[in-house]
Amino acid sequence: MSSEIYQTVAFGMRYWFILIIGLMLLTLILVSRSEYRERKAVMGEVGQYIGYLEIIGGADDVLGERIGIMKENLVGNSRSADIVIADPSVHKNHAMINRKKGRVMLIPLNGSDTKINGRKATHPHEIFTGDTVSFGEIEASVYIKPQEEEEPHDDQA
């Protein structure tokens, strides 16, 4: 009787272990698939940006925040701005950042308090990776992705 119980328990333990391993593998596959989909979605969003601003100075609630830069951006504290910086020192329409002909330009608007590397900006100015820009009391570091070179098209036939 004792050997029959032992054999039944041993048989159950063998298949129980295989069932647990199977469930672990299934969970691993489902989690990996989910993470792959999330990463793919994030990379799609990242692809539309030409760079980002990282807030390095100003109000504590925005420090460390990274804000994507697209080809054309309105910087301000209004909901209609592309880059919203919720700080009273930032105007509703504070500045424009855009890329034209491979150059990323910062254009201060309406006499706003805008600085590039500590110097007041009153007219359009080209910005580069590593520059520090200030919108009112908010300081941000600029990171621009290198622009991919387009191959010349040979349309002559």
C-alpha positions in Angstrom: 0.0 0.0 0.0 2.8 2.3 0.9 4.6 1.8 -2.4 1.4 2.5 -4.4 0.9 5.8 -2.6 4.6 6.6 -3.2 4.3 5.8 -6.9 1.1 7.9 -7.2 2.6 10.9 -5.5 5.8 10.6 -7.5 3.8 10.4 -10.7 1.9 13.5 -9.7 5.0 15.4 -8.7 6.6 14.7 -12.1 3.7 16.1 -14.1 3.1 19.0 -11.6 6.7 20.2 -12.2 6.2 20.0 -16.0 2.9 22.0 -15.6 4.6 24.7 -13.5 7.5 25.0 -16.1 4.9 25.2 -18.9 3.0 28.0 -17.1 6.3 29.9 -16.5 7.2 29.7 -20.2 3.7 30.8 -21.3 3.9 33.8 -18.9 7.4 34.7 -20.1 6.2 34.6 -23.8 3.2 36.8 -23.0 5.2 39.3 -21.1 7.9 39.5 -23.8 5.2 40.0 -26.5 3.6 42.8 -24.4 7.0 44.5 -23.9 7.8 44.2 -27.6 4.5 45.9 -28.5 5.1 48.7 -26.0 8.7 49.3 -27.2 7.5 49.3 -30.8 4.9 52.0 -29.9 7.4 54.1 -28.0 9.9 53.9 -30.9 7.2 55.1 -33.3 6.7 58.1 -31.1 10.4 58.8 -30.7 10.9 58.6 -34.4 8.9 61.8 -34.9 11.2 63.8 -32.7 14.3 65.6 -33.8 15.6 65.8 -30.3 14.5 66.8 -26.8 14.8 69.4 -24.0 15.7 68.2 -20.5 14.7 70.6 -17.8 17.7 71.2 -15.6 16.7 74.3 -13.6 13.6 76.0 -12.3 10.6 74.7 -10.4 11.2 71.3 -8.7 8.0 69.8 -10.2 9.5 69.9 -13.7 13.2 69.2 -13.0 14.5 66.2 -15.0 11.5 66.2 -17.3 12.3 65.4 -21.0 10.2 67.0 -23.7 10.4 65.9 -27.3 11.2 68.5 -30.0 9.4 68.0 -33.4 10.2 69.9 -36.6 8.0 72.8 -35.6 7.3 73.7 -31.9 5.6 76.4 -30.0 7.0 76.7 -26.5 4.8 78.2 -23.9 2.5 77.6 -20.9 -0.8 77.4 -22.7 -2.5 74.2 -23.8 -2.2 75.2 -27.4 1.6 75.1 -27.2 3.5 72.0 -28.6 6.0 72.2 -25.7 4.0 73.1 -22.6 6.1 74.4 -19.6 3.7 75.1 -16.8 5.5 77.9 -15.0 4.3 81.5 -14.4 7.6 82.9 -15.8 6.9 81.3 -19.2 4.6 83.2 -21.5 1.7 81.6 -23.3 3.6 81.9 -26.6 7.2 82.1 -25.4 9.3 80.9 -28.3 9.4 78.8 -31.4 11.8 75.9 -32.1 12.0 74.6 -35.6 14.2 72.8 -38.1 14.7 74.3 -41.5 17.3 73.3 -44.0 19.1 71.2 -41.4 19.4 74.0 -38.8 17.5 74.0 -35.6 16.4 77.5 -34.7 15.1 79.1 -31.5 12.9 82.1 -32.2 11.9 84.2 -29.1 8.4 85.6 -29.3 6.8 88.8 -28.1 9.9 90.0 -26.2 9.9 87.0 -23.9 12.7 86.3 -21.5 14.6 83.8 -23.5 18.3 83.0 -23.1 20.7 80.7 -24.9 23.8 79.7 -22.9 23.1 82.6 -20.5 22.8 85.3 -23.2 19.5 87.0 -23.9 18.1 86.0 -27.3 16.2 88.8 -29.1 16.3 87.3 -32.6 16.3 83.8 -34.2 19.4 81.8 -33.2 20.7 78.4 -34.1 20.8 75.9 -31.2 22.9 72.8 -30.9 23.2 69.7 -28.7 24.6 70.8 -25.3 23.3 74.3 -25.4 21.3 75.6 -22.4 18.2 77.5 -23.2 16.1 79.4 -20.6 12.4 80.2 -20.9 11.7 82.6 -18.1 13.1 80.9 -15.0 13.1 77.4 -16.5 16.5 76.1 -17.9 16.8 73.2 -20.3 19.6 71.4 -22.0 19.2 70.8 -25.7 19.8 67.4 -27.4 19.4 67.3 -31.1 19.6 64.0 -33.1 22.0 64.1 -35.9 20.1 64.6 -39.2 20.2 61.7 -41.5 21.7 62.7 -44.8 19.4 62.3 -47.8 20.9 60.7 -50.8 20.8 62.9 -53.9 18.1 61.9 -56.4 19.1 61.5 -60.0 15.9 62.7 -61.8 17.6 63.3 -65.1 17.0 60.6 -67.7 
